[in-house]
Amino acid sequence: MNSPEDVKKLDKDGLLQLCDEIRSYLIECCSANPGHLGASLGTVELCVALHYVFNAPKDKIVFDVGHQAYAHKIITGRREAFRKNRMAGGISGFPKMSESPYDSFGVGHASTSISAALGMAVAAQYRGIEEQVVAVIGDGAMTGGLAYEGLLNAGSLRTNILIVLNDNQMSIDKSTTSMHSYLVKLTTGKRYNRIKENVWTKLGHTVFRRWIQTRVKNLKRVLFNTNETATLFDSLGIRYFGPINGNDIEQLVFALRRLKDITGPKILHIVTVKGKGYKPAEDSQTVWHAPGYFDPTTGELHPHDHRGRCRYQDVFGETLLDLARANANIVGITPAMLAGCGMSIMQQQMPERVFDVGIEELHAVTFSCGLASQGLLPYCNIYSSFMQRGFDGVIHDAAVQNLKVVFCLDRGGLVGEDGATHQGAFDMAMFRPIPNLVIASPLNEHELRDMLFSAAMPEWKTPIIRYPRGYGEGVEWKGTEFNAIPAGKARKLSEGRGVALLSIGPIGNKGAEAVSRLRTEGFEVMHYDMRFLKPIDEEAIADAVGNASIIVTLEDGALLGGLHSSVSEYVAERSIDCEVIGLGIPDKFIEQATQEEQYSACGFNTEDIYKVLASALKK
Amino acid sequence: MNSPEDVKKLDKDGLLQLCDEIRSYLIECCSANPGHLGASLGTVELCVALHYVFNAPKDKIVFDVGHQAYAHKIITGRREAFRKNRMAGGISGFPKMSESPYDSFGVGHASTSISAALGMAVAAQYRGIEEQVVAVIGDGAMTGGLAYEGLLNAGSLRTNILIVLNDNQMSIDKSTTSMHSYLVKLTTGKRYNRIKENVWTKLGHTVFRRWIQTRVKNLKRVLFNTNETATLFDSLGIRYFGPINGNDIEQLVFALRRLKDITGPKILHIVTVKGKGYKPAEDSQTVWHAPGYFDPTTGELHPHDHRGRCRYQDVFGETLLDLARANANIVGITPAMLAGCGMSIMQQQMPERVFDVGIEELHAVTFSCGLASQGLLPYCNIYSSFMQRGFDGVIHDAAVQNLKVVFCLDRGGLVGEDGATHQGAFDMAMFRPIPNLVIASPLNEHELRDMLFSAAMPEWKTPIIRYPRGYGEGVEWKGTEFNAIPAGKARKLSEGRGVALLSIGPIGNKGAEAVSRLRTEGFEVMHYDMRFLKPIDEEAIADAVGNASIIVTLEDGALLGGLHSSVSEYVAERSIDCEVIGLGIPDKFIEQATQEEQYSACGFNTEDIYKVLASALKK
């Protein structure tokens, strides 16, 4: 199986067998090299059917989010490469234009597929090219505002486009919006279930022998008499078909073939099971969204040994609960990352005070501002790279109005295997120009805890607290007493002369290691944990430039616009004779690898920092 | 009429008279002091009815966009202040929390009202406070993805909230999305029109004598038997009522009163006429969205004399048409700013190549990327401050994939009377950290034309071209030959020693004036028009620091993160003994005033620049 051409040669039994083989291969590969298994197990039949019916790469298949595209990758010439899925030098875990002509549009964030596919279809129409464009979008991604914007434009332009709505009633956690309830209504309607029972389930795979022709009549009913309640999409000018069983290759092939000939924008609603065909994954879908290492036979999870360290998300989750217990005004808001950000801990204890709003980052921000305007203290947690979607809300709804929402940015900095689309590289640089914000990043778990506590203080106007993906430093933090951190106050970690290190965030621990190593060699480097990018602690910088002629700034974020810029401005404005060396994420997109590999690629792993400091000391 | 309490005392005739008086006052004030007249004329009855039925500020009225809130401002104690609407020291043209307790949530951008109102309603419920929350949103704003996100969350939470959908079938230009078609269907349905004819129009105002009680039966039918096609909102869990005539105060009062008692999320669809009650404005709604000065009696427009200068938007519009005529791959995309950005010029000549996608900035970006992925060359024009909504798309869909969309940011820099929410202050700073972008800003009309032409060259990877609101410098540009500008190449405007001025964008003309004045006094200042923020011309900076010990940077954008940061980094990285003084927008939100007043407030009007340079020369 090296190309979609091979898929097209198969008969019905062959297709079934192919699905089984792909599924086994996915489980095997992902058990040894972690990835987003659940979503991709659910869409094996869909990927096979799409390549069976359509002629990619001429026809365009546009995946949304991209978690669900593993089978697509395997079919389109990347079977062996898939063993290095998400690894440095390997293939991306998401569709990526530069990786394969079959990846018609790159992705990673949610809800882009309809807009992108519509652009492609309009371009094809404009250039007189005959081609099919298919967007594959999950029910979770369908809740994003961008998907709606795409639907409205598609419904207006009337260009040929097929949207496959892959409905597994999950985003990562259970879906929470009224779109979810609406889809449940569609799929639990009497009509759908009657047909499902009578036509599909009973006939099952045995009818492959008589294949599609004999069933046209029944299928026609399913496809072309739309469900009576299904007028939402029709209202917006998108013809609705379905729902059908998206784990049944025969149904899929038949439906996709018929829909090829129907002009205009249309939506095919398919119902799939996340984790399909692998019992542990079907039974526990949130865990198996991205399960890490596991035993493929038993389904036993093999968590890596993190030497007793907790993840930053755990610290956030536990601390938020502690704070909420002490302050009735505190509420929690997350756009569909309840478990991922740790807010599930509070949600289990006080569900009425936690709002999972679905994959709706901008709404999460503006909704939080509405809550804040009435005196509540919302903690709104959004992954750093997804916060790019909420950017305008932080400016227009929070900062302009001086409303106090504590924005907590998990996954700030380099994130590892998810690669370029998910790097939390730009948060500090993009927020620094915005008035009224306080931008902080903790050195470790304990400091994160104190910052979450301190954010309630009035001087922390509209706080942005960013911290990285993954495991902490292993310092004591559970149940520790809260210490107030004044906004804009740095902390000196070590004294020294000649060279000073100014760091922000947990990457400062690598800096401290490097400094400590130099100390054993007889060199003293001044080191400040700046803690705040904004307001910046000018006294700390003054102390540094007063004692050193070389300043090294260290940040796990874009060099352009962040701490390095801030310190450079200080020095340049005052015409201070001092060299400022910046360590941080350079001006390029950082592809998939482990976090440590990425730190090295960007030149700020402990060894790199040590070398830069050592060389500075020698000047 | 000094507070909503006074409104509540009125009888029906009094309400009618009040509406007439407000309308006359709006026309009078706006004729002498320009503002957003059309939208506010259409919502006079709505504002009066809301204050008649609800008890603000206890009950919360949340306006979307805010253009339509003038009557609300007049009713809530700002009648006299309204004469200084949008002026320095006067009141904002938009609702603003710090201005009045009746402005429950500030606004300026579209589609925020449902999310904010939902936050308020949830907070009230959580705190056990009995209050009503009403969001007022136009059909244009309803096309924004954020509105949909708000609807989905409202439909899921089931909190009490009333959404008034103010449907005038316009955003600024005619609405273009399928939401528009859907609403047309609702309002042209036989049932609505039959009722409208039989019940409303014929009865007209005469029935005020018998008032509401006698009409309960008919009204009930209108309100509580929803239109059969109106299931879109119901599908999402929002009960739909209407449509009713939103310029009929009696209908409005009755409907709002009844809806107060209905729990859960609900939407009242009202149909209004933009410009209502003022014939010139009703007849030409796009022009009268913000008509400038006019004669209130005749409706004759009085454009200010701009000494024959054109606006930057005209230069963009004409040039895009020129370029599109020569290159069949060029297409234009605008999110509902067809006239505002000048793309209407191309649209009139080649409508099939221009896409007005509605108020959907993020979709505009991603849709453009879809077009670009198939070899077209989209010019996507988005106002600078609205581009904050499209930020993630530029990163995730354009820059990561190196797709070539020419992003044209009109209204970059200080915009004048629209104030804090509309300042194009952050564009340069927010985009500078993003890899693969080329960020340019022209000195004048001619250079804008050349940049729009040059952007097609491969070295201009993903171009961002930003230019200000308003009139240009008066230089020759129409039909001039195109000159290729190499990406990242600055241009020296004058030679000098000791002090150098590095500017970007048209604000550089003020810099050139200051330099020229100093020349008459015998001082020579080196002046570079940097033209590009990214890639920055390091040779130009090297030349400047080689000849000057003080560099003054000048930009009509946030000081933090833009040109000043970039030059500071250059100097600090190289430990160059040179002072860098930054002129630009300081770290605060700039309120309404004229552009010139705002330049002065930020310290970079010609006189300010002159003083800074003169003082630098004396050092």
Interface residues (C-beta under 8 A of the other chain):
Chain A: M97 S98 S104 F105 G106 V107 G108 H109 T112 S115 A116 A117 L118 G119 M120 V122 A123 A124 Y126 R127 T143 G144 G145 L146 A147 Y148 E149 G150 L151 L152 N153 A154 G155 S156 L157 T176 T177 S178 M179 H180 S181 Y182 T229 T231 L232 S235 L236 G237 I238 V331 E352 R353 F355 V357 G358 E360 L362 H363 T366 F367 S368 C369 G370 L371 A372 S373 Q374 G375 L376 F386 Q388 R389 F391 D392 G393 I395 H396 D397 A399 V400 Q401 N402 A420 T421 A425 F426 A429 M430 R432 P433 I434 P435 N436 S549 A558 L560 G561 G562 H564 S565 S566 V567 S568 E569 V571 A572 E573 R574 S575 D577 C578 E579 V580 I581 G582 D587 K588 F589
Chain B: V62 M97 S98 S104 F105 G106 V107 G108 H109 T112 S115 A116 A117 L118 G119 M120 V122 A123 A124 Y126 R127 T143 G144 G145 L146 A147 Y148 E149 G150 L151 L152 N153 A154 G155 S156 L157 T176 T177 S178 M179 H180 S181 Y182 T229 T231 L232 S235 L236 G237 I238 V331 E352 R353 F355 V357 G358 E360 L362 H363 T366 F367 S368 C369 G370 L371 A372 S373 Q374 G375 L376 F386 Q388 R389 F391 D392 G393 I395 H396 D397 A399 V400 Q401 A420 T421 A425 F426 A429 M430 R432 P433 I434 P435 N436 S549 A558 L560 G561 G562 H564 S565 S566 V567 S568 E569 V571 A572 E573 R574 S575 D577 C578 E579 V580 I581 G582 D587 K588 F589
